[in-house]
Amino acid sequence: MATYECDNCGMGVNATCAKCDEPLKDDSLKLDDGSSVQISKCPNGHGKIKSPMCCGSDMRCAI
């Protein structure tokens, strides 16, 4: 399971898919400008989300 942690305060978040209850997997999404964004996605294809935020910054996943 992807566990996101805040570099500032240390808070952690685990996420599961609301449709199938499977743990979300860490991944990245390549944007048209060549940059990439860290995301979590459902292993069963139900969708993806951008990494969560805490303390005004994206949380980091150490997978």
QUIRA-V164661 format. One record per backbone hydrogen bond with DSSP energy under -1.0 kcal/mol. CO is the residue of the C=O (numbers start at 1). NH is the residue of the N-H. If there is no record, write none. Layout:
co = {CO;CO}
nh = {NH;NH}
This chain:
co = {4;5;6;11;13;15;17;22;24;25;27;29;31;35;37;38;39;40;41;42;47;49;52;54;57;60}
nh = {13;60;10;6;4;24;21;17;2;41;39;37;34;31;29;51;27;49;25;45;42;40;59;57;54;5}
